[in-house]
Amino acid sequence: MKSALITDFYELTMAQGYYLKKHNPRVVFDMFYRTNPFNGGYIIFTGIEELLTKLENFRFSQEDIEYLAGLGAFKKPFLDFLKDYHFHGDIYAFDEGTPAFPGEPLIRVETDLIDAQIVESILLNTVNFQSLIATKASRMTLATKGRGAIMEFGLRRAQGEDGAHSASRASFIGGTKVTSNAYAGKKYGIPVAGTMAHSWIMSFDSEVEAFRAFAELYPDNAILLIDTYDTLGSGIDAAITVGLEQKKKGKKIGVRIDSGDLSYLPKVIRRRLDEAGLTDATITISNDLTEEIILNLVNDNAPIDSWGIGTHLVTGGTQSSLNGVYKLAAKEEDGVFIPTLKVSNSYEKTTNPGIKQVWRFFDMYGSALADLVTLADEDLEMGTNIPFYHPFSTQDFFMMKKKNYATFKPLLLKKMEQGKRLYPEINIHEIQRRSMEMLTEFDKSYKRQINPHIYKVSLSSRLRELKTRLIMETKAKDDQNG
């Protein structure tokens, strides 16, 4: 059971208010985000599979109820209601691992108001963090340009135990190949890997002795850390000595560098290894790597075979969070859903009303062209010209001409019905494969590290007209009351 106390306190005070006032209509909430992290061009939507599992088991235990009762803020009828609470709504969402963009609803929750409020915090907590980290991993993976795998080594630098496990999962979906986190390996089925610490070498009388002992124990994974004392002196000398011994046994070694000039050192070390006849020896680097550093090293042709990354991957580095939000989009009155929107002085913070769907358009080569947010009951007709309206402007639009697109598909798919997921949890390896395949559908201009091209997310004619009308009606009411 996942404790339903994993929610913000005001969700519970609002829920009690709804319950005592008998105000609990059917509602629709959207989860979306406003700006891309890392000054990038996209996110990798991640966390939905774990969220569905959490929601299936979301309950208030007897201990939870007793805790709430002891706060003095909740009345007995509401506490009795919570004893039998479980999430009972429907969820529509993008597939996990889908590249996504600002302003489009990534999750749609259809349920009653109390239910929708109680799950808001765990929904945002799960999806915001994992999407942030998966996006960071994706950016780092792209920065390697296919030159070596990224190993996630972030457990000791992550924000707490749960943050570490979630980061390992999200990093793998974003493109990393292994994790140092043994528990995440067990829980999620991620391959685990690790080499040695400086303390291993310092505990022996010499580097040769330390490397030899390690290679004897782990002949198929002898990655030797060579920068404890003198990287280009005793470190590489000892590694070559042990490497030649292993070569006679039909085994190969690798070396790892955790400090110093990560462009210059690998070049010298590669030459030394090759001159010694260890041409199959690999070079791994670590030490606070970012996607910018990776890209610079790749462009500098540094001979690096794999990348060990911790801090800047599992913490988000320069970006501490994804600004995902959860907003009311429609509420039921007299058996009919009425679209709602939040109006702001900042037009980009004015939400899109109604029950919506998102469509992704592709050309004849399978390349993504643009996304269109529509009302859920709109029927798009294949082979027709379709107007795409700017999300923040009532005038700016372009016509998606029938000759320019070959197909389109809906992205919001039903994942859960009445609190029960509609399919078993998907294997994380399949999610990673699917995510990386979907990312290839986008032109490289949307994925570049610096000044990426803006991918178009537009509104349909009907949605644009509905939004404009509701804004005008809201302003007219304010004028009457003001």
Disulfide bonds with the S-S distance in Angstrom:
none
